[in-house]
Amino acid sequence: EWALQEYFNKLYNKAEISALNLQMSIEKDDIENTDLAMCNLGKACGTCHANFRRLLTTQLANEVSGWSGQYIKSCN
């Protein structure tokens, strides 16, 4: 059983919604919203990985760099 089940579910749901928004924006060929959705998905995944994966700081930096939105310059 998870120690923080509700918190994990909240993060997971945010990631799932972000993934669905990304899929819809790609299907609509909506570039602006695709960038936003990629940023949101990256942040959601990165937050979960940062909280629930046991990694050293240097490993964490490498692990989430691709999911942190850093691959899109306009992510805030």
ABEGO torsion letter per residue (X at the ends): XBABAAAAAAAAAAAAAAAAAAAAAAAAGBAAAAAAAAAAAAAAAAAAAAAABBBBAAAAAAAAAAAAGAABAABX
